[in-house]
Amino acid sequence: MRIPTHTANANKTQIRQHFAPAIPGVFDPAEHHKRRGASATEKIVERESRRRRSSDVWCDALEGDNSTRGGDLHVSEEYQECAICFEPLCKERTAVYADEEGVRTCPHFFHERCARAVVEASTCASTCPICRVSCRRAIGVPFPSEDADEWFRLCDVESQGAMGRDRVLSVIRAQLPVDWRRLEKDLPMIWPKFAGGYEGVVTKEALVGKGGLLEYVSQRYPARLRKYERVPHVTDKREWFRYWDEDGSGCLEKDEVVRALIKSFNIKDDVAHIQDVRSVVENIWCVFDLDDSGGIDLTEFMITDGLGDSIMAAFAVAKRAEIAARKNGVMRAV
């Protein structure tokens, strides 16, 4: 899938060819050129600022600070997904990024197949799609039942032999299919039982041993993963935007758009294609983010030749290629 930046003529042609039909009533002329209120813009700017501060906190963590949480979560972390393919992490084996010596370079988890594909496709150092830290290797994370020592070593990124509450929550969120939001609320009450005190840390045995914290939360906090059914068609721009604005912020950020495109076009198994989509979105974002706020609101999305029209055009191109491939297949069979 390719996302064109100038789609006016292409869209008219595709609409005539019925691949991207016109949608009556999607524009509100009276509001067409209104910019969103300062509060919405400030919300996006503040969110990005918090996320950058979160990266600074991670750098401090590598130097021994045990608190690594801070800032807003990446959209993939919020929904317990791989930040490359945006499918649930718990569905497959996971991996972490590391340097040439095998030392973890960031605290994030990915599907092993995705992480390895990204590293193998890169001619130089790869970067984490969440924090942009460089890495050289992808190391597979075993299940705790297979190799508890190696699992704990890879999760204990500060190499302290124990983990604090925020680190444990981030590990559980990535490794177990649990309702992490409910767990986050209850963890301060649960923590002393396994850490020997409110401010304590958990050891490997307290975490993965019989009757440990992992076993406890697995039994009491079943996952509540969203099933993405009845996804609005990309030609219904308004509903498509609202469907993927899952946090109700009134705008879509880059990673939210990338995630929505991957799920809408069902390209989760094609890592090379996913990387192309991510690169295109990052490179053309300034074309569509008219007020340079870091997010695209509904007005910017719906505007003529805006991101919504470009996604529709991309769908039309993909549909034409699919039909052509199908015809070629039939001709070969004959």
C-alpha positions in Angstrom: 0.0 0.0 0.0 1.3 3.4 -0.9 -0.2 6.7 0.5 -0.1 9.5 -2.2 0.3 13.0 -1.0 -1.6 14.7 -3.8 -4.7 12.8 -4.7 -7.2 15.2 -6.2 -7.1 13.9 -9.8 -6.5 10.3 -8.8 -9.4 10.4 -6.4 -11.8 11.7 -9.1 -10.7 8.9 -11.4 -11.1 6.3 -8.7 -14.5 7.6 -7.7 -15.6 7.3 -11.3 -14.3 3.7 -11.3 -16.3 3.0 -8.1 -13.3 1.9 -6.1 -13.6 5.0 -3.8 -17.2 6.1 -4.0 -18.2 9.7 -3.1 -19.7 9.9 0.4 -22.5 12.5 0.7 -22.5 14.8 3.7 -19.0 14.2 4.9 -17.9 17.8 4.7 -19.3 20.6 6.8 -18.6 23.7 4.7 -19.3 26.2 7.5 -16.7 24.5 9.7 -14.4 23.5 6.9 -11.5 25.9 7.7 -11.9 26.1 11.4 -8.9 25.0 13.4 -9.4 22.9 16.5 -9.5 24.7 19.9 -6.3 25.5 21.7 -7.1 22.9 24.4 -7.1 20.0 21.9 -3.8 21.2 20.4 -2.2 21.7 23.8 -3.3 18.2 24.8 -1.4 16.7 21.9 1.7 18.8 22.6 1.6 18.0 26.2 1.2 14.3 25.5 4.3 14.3 23.2 6.2 16.3 25.8 5.4 13.6 28.4 6.4 10.9 26.1 9.8 12.5 25.5 10.3 12.9 29.2 9.5 9.2 29.4 12.5 8.4 27.1 14.7 10.5 29.4 13.5 8.5 32.4 14.5 5.3 30.6 18.0 6.7 30.1 18.2 7.3 33.8 17.0 3.7 34.4 20.0 2.3 32.6 22.2 4.1 35.1 20.4 2.4 38.0 17.2 4.3 38.7 14.5 1.7 39.3 11.6 3.8 38.2 11.1 3.5 34.5 7.5 4.3 33.9 6.7 8.0 33.6 5.0 9.6 30.7 2.2 8.4 28.4 2.2 4.9 27.0 2.8 4.2 23.3 -0.4 3.1 21.6 0.9 -0.5 21.3 1.7 -0.6 25.0 -1.8 0.6 25.9 -3.4 -2.3 24.0 -0.7 -4.9 24.8 0.4 -5.2 21.2 3.7 -5.6 19.3 4.7 -2.1 18.1 5.6 -3.4 14.7 2.6 -5.5 13.6 0.1 -4.2 16.2 -1.2 -7.7 17.0 -1.5 -8.9 20.7 1.9 -9.7 22.2 0.5 -12.7 24.0 -0.3 -14.5 20.8 3.4 -15.2 19.9 6.9 -15.5 21.3 8.4 -12.2 22.2 11.9 -10.6 21.7 13.8 -7.6 23.0 16.4 -5.4 21.3 20.0 -5.4 22.4 23.4 -4.1 21.4 26.2 -6.2 19.9 27.2 -7.5 23.4 23.6 -8.7 24.0 22.8 -5.9 26.5 19.2 -4.6 26.2 19.0 -1.2 24.6 15.4 -0.3 25.6 12.6 -1.7 27.8 10.2 -2.7 25.1 9.0 -6.1 23.9 8.0 -7.2 20.3 7.0 -10.3 18.5 10.1 -12.3 17.9 9.4 -12.7 14.1 8.8 -9.0 13.8 11.9 -7.9 15.7 14.2 -10.2 13.8 12.7 -9.2 10.5 13.4 -5.5 11.2 17.0 -6.2 12.3 17.7 -8.5 9.3 16.3 -6.0 6.8 18.5 -3.2 8.1 22.0 -2.6 6.7 23.1 -0.7 9.7 21.7 -0.2 13.3 18.0 -0.6 13.6 15.9 1.5 15.9 13.1 0.7 18.4 9.8 2.0 16.9 8.7 3.2 20.3 11.7 5.0 21.8 14.0 5.3 18.6 17.0 3.9 20.5 19.5 2.1 18.2 19.9 -1.6 18.4 21.9 -4.4 16.7 20.3 -7.6 17.7 16.9 -9.1 18.6 17.0 -11.7 21.4 14.1 -14.1 21.8 12.5 -14.2 25.3 11.7 -17.7 26.5 8.6 -18.5 28.5 9.1 -18.5 32.2 8.1 -22.2 32.3 10.9 -23.0 29.8 13.8 -21.0 31.3 12.9 -18.9 34.3 16.5 -17.7 34.7 16.9 -16.4 31.2 13.4 -14.9 31.2 14.1 -13.0 34.4 17.6 -11.9 33.1 16.1 -10.4 30.0 13.2 -8.7 31.9 15.5 -7.4 34.6 17.0 -4.7 32.3 18.8 -2.9 35.1 20.5 -6.1 36.1 19.8 -5.6 39.8 18.6 -9.2 40.5 15.1 -7.8 41.5 12.5 -5.6 39.9 10.4 -2.7 41.3 6.7 -2.3 40.9 6.7 -0.2 37.7 9.1 -2.5 36.0 7.1 -5.6 36.9 3.9 -3.9 35.6 5.5 -3.2 32.3 6.7 -6.8 32.0 3.4 -8.3 32.9 1.6 -5.9 30.4 3.9 -7.2 27.6 4.2 -10.9 28.6 0.8 -12.0 30.0 -2.8 -11.7 28.6 -4.1 -9.9 31.7 -6.3 -6.9 32.4 -3.3 -4.7 33.1 -5.4 -1.5 33.8 -7.3 -3.3 36.7 -4.0 -4.7 37.9 -2.4 -1.3 37.9 -5.1 -0.1 40.3 -4.7 -3.1 42.6 -1.0 -3.6 42.5 -0.1 -1.2 45.4 -2.3 -3.4 47.6 -1.0 -6.7 46.2 2.7 -5.7 46.1 3.7 -6.0 49.8 2.7 -9.7 49.8 5.3 -10.5 47.2 7.9 -7.7 47.8 8.1 -7.8 51.6 6.8 -4.2 51.8 5.2 -1.4 49.8 8.6 0.0 48.6 10.2 -3.4 48.2 11.3 -5.3 45.1 10.5 -8.8 43.9 13.0 -11.5 43.3 12.9 -14.1 40.6 11.4 -16.7 43.0 8.7 -14.3 44.2 7.8 -13.4 40.6 7.9 -16.8 38.7 8.0 -19.4 41.5 5.1 -21.5 42.6 2.4 -19.2 44.0 4.4 -16.2 42.7 3.1 -12.9 41.4 2.8 -14.1 37.8 0.7 -17.0 38.8 -1.4 -14.8 41.0 -2.3 -12.2 38.4 -2.8 -14.8 35.6 -5.6 -16.4 37.7 -7.2 -13.2 38.9 -6.9 -10.7 36.1 -8.2 -12.2 32.9 -7.4 -10.3 29.7 -9.9 -7.9 28.1 -8.5 -7.6 24.7 -10.6 -5.8 22.1 -11.8 -7.7 19.1 -11.6 -5.5 16.0 -14.8 -6.5 14.3 -17.0 -4.5 11.9 -14.2 -2.0 11.1 -15.6 0.9 9.1 -14.5 0.8 5.4 -11.7 3.3 4.6 -14.1 5.0 2.2 -16.3 6.0 5.1 -13.8 8.6 6.3 -15.7 10.0 9.2 -16.6 6.7 10.8 -13.1 5.3 10.1 -11.5 8.2 11.9 -13.9 7.9 14.9 -13.4 4.1 15.1 -9.6 4.4 15.4 -9.7 7.4 17.8 -9.9 4.9 20.6 -8.7 7.2 23.3 -11.4 9.8 22.4 -8.8 12.6 22.1 -10.4 13.9 18.9 -7.2 13.4 16.8 -5.0 10.7 15.5 -1.2 10.6 16.1 1.3 9.0 13.8 1.4 5.7 15.5 -2.3 5.5 15.8 -2.6 6.1 12.0 0.1 3.4 11.3 -1.8 1.0 13.6 -5.1 1.7 11.9 -3.7 1.3 8.4 -2.1 -2.1 9.3 -5.3 -3.4 10.8 -7.6 -1.9 8.0 -5.4 -3.3 5.2 -4.7 -6.6 7.1 -0.9 -6.5 6.4 0.1 -7.7 9.9 2.1 -10.6 8.5 4.2 -8.6 6.0 6.8 -6.8 8.1 8.5 -5.3 5.1 5.2 -3.7 3.9 4.5 -2.5 7.5 7.9 -0.8 7.6 7.1 0.9 4.2 3.8 2.2 5.6 5.4 3.5 8.7 8.1 5.3 6.7 5.6 6.8 4.4 3.4 8.1 7.2 6.4 9.6 9.0 7.7 11.3 5.8 4.4 12.8 4.7 3.0 13.7 8.1 3.8 17.4 7.8 1.7 17.5 4.6 -1.4 16.6 6.4 -0.8 18.0 9.9 -1.7 21.5 8.9 -1.3 23.2 12.3 1.9 21.2 13.2 0.4 20.0 16.4 1.6 16.4 16.2 -1.9 15.0 15.7 -4.5 15.1 12.9 -8.0 16.1 13.9 -11.2 15.3 12.1 -11.2 18.5 10.1 -7.7 17.9 8.8 -8.6 14.3 8.1 -11.7 15.2 6.1 -10.4 18.1 4.2 -10.2 17.7 0.4 -6.9 16.0 -0.5 -6.3 15.4 3.2 -5.1 12.2 4.8 -8.6 10.6 4.5 -8.6 11.1 0.7 -5.1 9.7 0.5 -6.0 6.6 2.4 -9.0 6.1 0.1 -6.8 6.5 -2.9 -4.3 4.0 -1.5 -7.2 1.5 -1.0 -8.3 2.0 -4.6 -4.7 1.3 -5.8 -4.5 -1.8 -3.6 -7.9 -3.0 -4.8 -6.9 -2.6 -8.5 -3.6 -4.5 -7.9 -5.6 -7.3 -6.2 -8.0 -7.6 -9.0 -5.2 -7.5 -11.6 -3.3 -10.3 -9.7 -6.5 -12.3 -9.5 -7.0 -12.0 -13.3 -3.4 -12.9 -14.0 -3.9 -16.0 -11.8 -6.9 -17.0 -13.8 -5.2 -16.5 -17.1 -2.2 -18.6 -16.0 -4.6 -21.4 -14.9 -6.2 -21.3 -18.3 
